[in-house]
Amino acid sequence: MPKAHVVNIHEAKTRLSQLIVEATQGTTVVIARAGTPIVTLVPVGEEVPQRRPGYLKGKLRIEKDFDAPLPEAVQKTFEGRE
């Protein structure tokens, strides 16, 4: 998994040259506004994978009872009642 580095806009403006070097060396640089990610800095030569609708068709199966209520013991655990 590639390394990730998140910086806010002010820091990105201050350290842009250094962040570009990091991005070209394989680090994913994410620029955030008030902690919310807004853009990713990637090298030009890096190809962004294209989404293909139907890519997983026939490879996944969702059971008919997928959205059925959980057993009481499991529900208690999720809610912290145990």
Contacts in CASP RR format, 6 or more apart in sequence:
PFRMAT RR
TARGET T0000
AUTHOR 0000-0000-0000
METHOD contacts of the structure
MODEL  1
MPKAHVVNIHEAKTRLSQLIVEATQGTTVVIARAGTPIVTLVPVGEEVPQ
RRPGYLKGKLRIEKDFDAPLPEAVQKTFEGRE
2 26 0 8 1.000
2 27 0 8 1.000
2 28 0 8 1.000
3 26 0 8 1.000
3 27 0 8 1.000
3 28 0 8 1.000
4 27 0 8 1.000
4 28 0 8 1.000
4 29 0 8 1.000
4 30 0 8 1.000
5 19 0 8 1.000
5 22 0 8 1.000
5 27 0 8 1.000
5 28 0 8 1.000
5 29 0 8 1.000
5 30 0 8 1.000
6 30 0 8 1.000
6 31 0 8 1.000
6 32 0 8 1.000
6 35 0 8 1.000
6 37 0 8 1.000
7 15 0 8 1.000
7 19 0 8 1.000
7 29 0 8 1.000
7 30 0 8 1.000
7 31 0 8 1.000
7 32 0 8 1.000
8 31 0 8 1.000
8 32 0 8 1.000
8 33 0 8 1.000
8 34 0 8 1.000
8 35 0 8 1.000
9 31 0 8 1.000
9 32 0 8 1.000
9 33 0 8 1.000
12 19 0 8 1.000
12 29 0 8 1.000
12 31 0 8 1.000
12 41 0 8 1.000
19 29 0 8 1.000
19 41 0 8 1.000
20 41 0 8 1.000
22 29 0 8 1.000
23 29 0 8 1.000
23 41 0 8 1.000
23 42 0 8 1.000
23 43 0 8 1.000
24 43 0 8 1.000
26 43 0 8 1.000
28 40 0 8 1.000
28 41 0 8 1.000
28 42 0 8 1.000
29 40 0 8 1.000
29 41 0 8 1.000
29 42 0 8 1.000
30 37 0 8 1.000
30 39 0 8 1.000
30 40 0 8 1.000
30 41 0 8 1.000
31 37 0 8 1.000
31 38 0 8 1.000
31 39 0 8 1.000
31 40 0 8 1.000
31 41 0 8 1.000
32 38 0 8 1.000
42 48 0 8 1.000
69 75 0 8 1.000
70 78 0 8 1.000
76 82 0 8 1.000
END
